[in-house]
Amino acid sequence: MGYREITIKLPVGYEEDHLQKRIQQELNVSDFSYQMEQKSLDARKKSDIHWLVRVAVFSDQLDGQDRIPVPVLDIPFRKRNQKIVVVGSGPAGFFSAFVLQKAGFPVTLIERGSDVGKRSAGIRTLEHTGSFDPTGNYAFGEGGAGTFSDGKLTSRTKNISREKQFIIENYIRAGAPEEIRYMAHPHLGSNNLKKIVKNLRNDLIHIGGTVLFETFCRDLKIRDHRIVSVITDSESIDTDYCILATGQNAYETYRMLIGHGVAFRTKNFALGCRVEHPQELINLAQWGQKELPGVKAAEYRLTANTPGSLPVYTFCMCPGGMIVPAMPYEDVNIVNGMSLYLRNKKFANAACVAGVSMERLLGREAAPMQALEWLNNLEHRFYEYAKGYQAPFCRIQDFIDQKETAQTVESSYPLGLKPAALWELLPADISHSIREGLKVFSRRIKGFETGVIMGLESKTSAPIQVIRDERHLCAGFANLFMVGEGSGHSGGIISSGVDGIKAAMRIIELSN
């Protein structure tokens, strides 16, 4: 059977028969099958917004042509006796545990938070009453912080095709929409993620894995540079290899590891706030119309590099989404963004952050522990100002003008807003840079200055990074791995999942 790949330009809102007719015209075939390879929206010209679709076409009427095979992650199975403990159930932790269990290791996955059902109930209670649940919140619990996010699956990491394909295929088997195979900017949505992480957990248990929720890794027992057991609140779990995928919220874990001599260094990170606008405003600015048939909601990605300022950019843009209270601990106040699969809520939001180093913020070199304490104090400062979980806010134009906002505003944030001189709550260098960045963004997107800026966005990236050797191991340790966002070596669902898989594959190699 012949095979050919072609790219076709299609109008928004096209029907399936339109695509089939275009394939017939392009290749002059009548009997064929096809598979979507990539689909991206081209909105560079508002007068000509369209889809670019790349399809693989199969037909006896086409000349023969070899197709590049889909990359496959080869997981060699044999019965193995070495015990594995994985700490943290986010993408890095889950996929490392899943791969290792598939390879024949007995794996125990522990998670300090609750399962996704109980976690969802804790979040509902928080948003209705302001009562914080330490085991059921936006930061900790089944699936990690990413469970309650937009669920973006984009990644700029190179040479990860096998690992990425493994993640995508398992998400689809667990209930993700098929389109994540081919969309240029795929996302899952939090409503889908809640079902997906539960199904993945059941898959892990079905092949023999053990999952323990509300199980906090309090300490590690170390002998001769090896982790021999993981100490929880209720028991000691022996292990031959330990993978830590605890995320960047777990300050106690960082402190414990530093106390045991695990080496970290500070690194550049990002800090800022969330901005929010009516989604219709973003649609009009990006498309020239309030809606497009067959397209959920308009997105944006903005950057600014002004002289004398830190680089400023938007991150984790959530079209048709909500701003949520993302604090990992009761006495801090931070925000994040999320959206559901349909992206059909009233507001659009994004992180608006400045890239910075801790050394620049402090005016001196900083040890990893000092960086964590500094950031934790800033998160607590926002809590003290609000006397709880209201989000300090002002209008974007008022932030630029350094003028507090007097009037009330409508927002998706569930726990209320508190007027603030937001620029004074942030470090001066960050505040100045974001102000200059907002001026640039307001020139690029019509009406951007009419939006709202609020809260502290402190989890875009980690301020410290574990030092790993060429085998992926924590430097100086024979069987300890740290992966995912908390390691400082990855960020986002795909890159964190890949980081966990690479650690798992390294353990398979070391055990042979």
N, C-alpha and C positions, 0 to 999 in steps of 0.2 A: 504493500500500500504506500502511495506517495504521501509526502508531508511537506508543508510549507508554512512559514510564519509571515503574516502580513500585519501592517498597522493601518487602521481605518479611522477616519474622522467621522464622528456621529453627532447629531444634535442632542442637546439635553432632552430628556424625556422620551428618548427613542424606544421603540418596541422591539421585541426579539426578532420579528420577521423582517424588520428593517435591516438589522445586522446580517441576517441570512442572505437577503437580497444583495447586499453590498459584497459579501464574500463571493457569491455567484458571479457578480459583475467583474470583480477584481481578478478572479482566477479562472473564469469561464468553465465552471464545473456545475453540475446539477445534483450529483449524488455525493454527499460528503458529511463528515462530522467535524466538530470543532471544539476547542477548549480555550477558555479565556486565559491569557497569560499576564496581561497587565491592563489596567484601566486608570486613567488619570484625567482630571478636569483641567482644561486649558482656559483660563479666565484672564489672559493678558490683555485681550481687547474686549471691552464690554459689549461691543457691537457684534462680536463673534465668539461667544462662549460655547465651547463644545467639548465632547469627550474624545480622547485619543485612546483607541482600543487596539491592543495587540493580541491576535488570536493565532493559535496553532490549528491548521486545517489538515484533515486526513481524508484522502480520496484515492480510489483506484484510477481516477482520471488525471492524477498528478504524477509527474516524474518522481522516481524514488529519490529520497534524500534522508540522510541519517539525522536523527534528532538527538540533541545533547541529553544524556540521561539525567533524570532528577537526582540530585545528591542524596545519599542515604547514610545515616549514622550507623555504623557497624558496632553493635554492642555484643561482644563475645560472652556467651553464657556458659558457666559451669558452676557446680555447687561449691560454694566457698564458705569458709568458717570464720573469716575475719569479720568482726562486728563493726558496724558503722553507726555513729550517732550524728544526725544533722540537726542543727539548732536554727529554727526559723523556717516558716512555711511559705515565704514569698516565692517569686519565680526562681531565684537562685537556689534556695533551699529545696523547694519541691523537685525541680528537675534534676538536681544532683542526686537526691534520694531515689527518684524514679529510675534513673539510669543505673544506679548501683544495685537496686533491687532486681532490675531486669538482668543484670550481669551475674546474679546469683548470690549476692551478699545479703546477710540479714541486716536490715536497716530499721533504725528507730528514728522517727522524725518527731521532734518536740517543738512546741509552739507556746510561747508565754501567754498569748491571747486565746480567746474562745473560738469555737467553730463558727462558720459563717452565719448560721441561723441565730445563734445566741449573740454574736457580734452585731448583727443587724438590729436586734432588739435593743442592745445597749446604745447604739447610735440613735435610734428613734427616741429613747428616753433622754439622751443628752440634748437633742434638738427641741424636744417639747418641754423639758423641765430645767435644763442646764446642769443636770446631775451627771458627773463624769464617772465612767466605768473603766477601771484600769485594765480589764481584760477584754472589753468590747468597745473599741473606739476606732477612729479613722486611721490610727497609726499601727496598732497591734491587733493581731488576730489572723484567722485563716486567710491565706493568700497574700498577706503582707499589706503594706500601704496601698499597693497597686489595685487591690480588689475594689476600692472605692475611689476610682479615678476615671478618666476617659478611656483607659485601656488601649492607649496607642501602641502600635506594634512596629513603628519605624525605628531604624537603628542605622547609625553611620559607621558602625564597626565593620571592618573588612575581613574577608577570609573566614566567614562563619556560616557558609551556605548550608552545610550538613546539619549543624546544630540548630540553625534557624528553621530549617525545614522540619526537623524533628519537633520543635516547639509548635509550629503552625499546625502540623498534622494532628498532634495530640490535643490542641485546643479545639480543632474542628470535631474530632471524635467526642470531645467532652461537651459539645453543644454550641461552639462558636459558629457564626455564619460563614458559609463557603467563600464569600467574597474576600476574606482575609488572605486567600491565596494570591489574589491578583490586584487588589486595590493599591494604588501608589501610596496612599496614606491610610492604611487599615487601622481600624479601632474596634474594640469589643463592646464598650459601654458597661457601666457598673451593674446594670440589671442582668446582663448576660454573664458578667464575671462571677456574680454570686452563685449562679448555677454551675458555671464551668469549674470553679475551684472545688466545689463539693464533689462533682463527678470525677475530677482528677484524684482527689483524696480517695474516693472509693476504688478507683483503678489501682492505686498504690496498695491499698489494703488487700484487694483481690489477688494480687500477685505475691502477697506474703509480707508486705511492709507493716510496720506498727506506727500509729500516729497518736501522739499524746498531746491534748490541748490543756491550756491553763497549767503548763509545766514550765517553770522558769529556771533557766540555767544560772544558778547562783555562783558556781565556781567550777574550776577544772582541777583535777588531781593530776599532777605532773611528776614523772619520774624519768630521769636521764633524757631530758628534752623530748619526751613522748607524753601525749595525753593518755592516761590509763583509764580515766573515768570522768563522766560529766556529773556534777553534783547539782541536783535540783532541790526544790523545797521539801520533797517527799522521799527521794531515794537517790542512790548513786548508781549510775548506769555505766557499766564497763564498756570500753570501746577500743578498737584497734586503729581506727581513723576517726577524726572528728572534723566536721565541716561546720563552720559558723557562718550563717547567713541571716544575721540578726537585724540588718538594716541600719540606717544612720540615726534612727531615733533612740537606739538602745544605749544611752549614756552609761548605765551601770556596767554593761558588757565591756565597753571601751575601757572604763576605769579598771575593771577586773583584769583584763588582758594586759594593760600597761603595767599593772602591779605585778604580773607574772613575767614581765620582761619581753612581751611581744612587741616588736619594733614597729613604730609608726613614724610618719613624717607629716608635716603640714603641707597643704597644697592649695592652689587657687580654687576658689569656690564662688558661689553666687548668693546674693542677698538683696532683698527688696520687699515688694508688696504685691497685691493682686489688683488688677484693673478690671472694671466691669462696665459693659455697655448694653443697651437693648440690642438684641440680635438683628432686628430690622435695620438698625443704623449700620451695622457691619455689612449686612447683605447689600444695602444701597451703595455703600462706599466701594465694595469689591465687585459687585455685579451690575450696578446701575438700576436694580429693581429689587423689590422686597422679597421675592422668592423665585426659584427656578424649578421647573418640573423635574422630578427625579434626582434632585440634589438636596441633601439635608439642610446644611447651613454653611455660610461662608466662613472661612478661616483667615488668619493673618499670621505672618511671621515678620517681626520688625527688629531691626538692629540700628544702633546709633554709636558712632565713634566721634565725639566732638573734642576739639583741642583742650587739653588740661583736665579731661574727665575720664573716668573709668568707662570701659565698654558697657553699654546697656542693651538689653535685648528682651524680647518676650519669649516665654517658655511655657510648655504644657498648656497651649491654648485650648479651651474647652468651649466649642460652639454650642449654643443652645443648652448650656449647662448651669451649674450652681457653684457658689463659693461655700466651702464647708469648714467647720472648726476642726482642725487636724492635730490638736495638741496630744502628745504622747503621755503627758503627765498632768496632774491636776492643777499645778501652780504655774503653768505657762500658757501663753496665748499665741497661737500661730494659725494660719489659714492655708488652704489648698483648694484646688479646683477639681470638679468631677462633671461627668455628663453621662446620660443614658445613651443606649444605642441609637435611638431615633434623633437625638440632638434637637429636640423640639421644644425646649423650654424657652422662656421669654428673653433670657439674658445670655450674653457671651462673656467669658472671662479668661484672663491669662495672667501668669506671673509676669511681673515687670521688674527685672533684677539687674544688678550691676555685678560684673565679674571683678573679683578682688582677691588679694592675699591677706592672710592674717597679719603678716609682717607690716603691710601698708596700713592696716587699720590700727595696729598697736604702736607703730613707729619703731618697732624693734623685732628681733627674732622671737618666735614664740614656740614653746614646746607643745606637742600634741595635747597634753592635758590642759594647758593654759588656753588653747584654742577652743576646746570643748567647754570649759568653764565660762569663757567670754561669751560664747554663743548662747549658752544656757541662761546666763544673766540677762542677755538682751531679750530672750523669749519671756523671761520672768518680768522684765520691765514693762512689756506690753500688757501682761496680766495685771500688774499692779496699777497701771494707768486706768485700765478698764474696770478694775475691781471685779474681774470675772472674765467672761468670754465674749462680751460685745467686741466688735471689731472697730478699732479706731479708724476714722475715715475722713476724707474731704473730697471735694470735687477735683478733678484733674487740673482744671484751670486755676483753682484756688491753691493747689500744691505748687504750681508754677509761680503764682503770684505771692506765695507764702502768706496766705490769708485763710483763716479758719472758715469752714462752711457753716452758715447759720441755719439754713433751711434743712428740713428732713428730705431724704431721698428714698426711692424705692430700690430694693436690692433682693437678690436671691439668698443672701446669707441668713440662716435661720435664727440666730441668737441676738440679732439686733446690732445696730451701729451706734458708735459714740463719736461725736465731733471731736477732732483733735488737730493740733499742729503736728501733723504726721511727720513732717520733715525734721522736727525736733526730737522725735522718738528714735529716728534712725541715726546712725553715725554720720557725721557731717560730710565725709567724702562720698558716701553712698547717696545721701540726700541730694547733694549738688549734682551728681552725675545723673541720677534719675530725673531730676528737674530738667536738665539739658536734653536728656533722651526723650522725655515727654513732649518737649517743644518740637523735636524732629518728627516724632510719631504723629503729632497733630497736623503737621504739614503733609504727611503721607496718606493719612486716612481722614476724610472729611468728617468733622464732628467728634473726633477722638477726644478733644479737650473737654467735651461736655460730659464725659463719663465720670466714674467714681474710682478713686484709688483707696485701698483699705488694707489693714492688717499687716502682719509680718509674714513674709514668704521666706522661710529659712531652710527649706529642705529640697531646694533645687539640686544641690550637690553637696557632698560631704566636705568639711574643711580639713580632714585628715585622711591619710591613706596608709594601709598596712604595707610593710615592706615584704615582698614575696621573692623567692628565689626562682631560678630557671625551671624548677619543677612545679611551680604554682604554690609551693608550700610557704607558710609563714617562715621568714628567715630565722634560722637557728632551731627549728622544730622538725622532728622527723615524721610527724603524722597529723599536723594541724594545718587546715586550710581555712582561709577567710575569703568569702566570695560575695558578690552582689554589691548593692549600693553602699552598704556599711563598710566594705573593704576599701572604698574610694577608687576602685578600678573599673566600675561600670555604673550605668544609670539607665533606668527605664526597664520595661518588662523584657524585651528581647535581649538586650546586652547583659542584663543580670542573669536571665535564664541560661544564656550561652556561657557566662562565667562559671555558673554552677556545673553545667555539663562538662566543661573542660577540666574542672577539678575532679569530677567523677571519673572521667576517662584516664586522668593521670593516676588515680588510685587503682584502676583496673590494670594499668601498665605496671605499677609498682608491686602489685600482688602476684603477678605472673612469675 
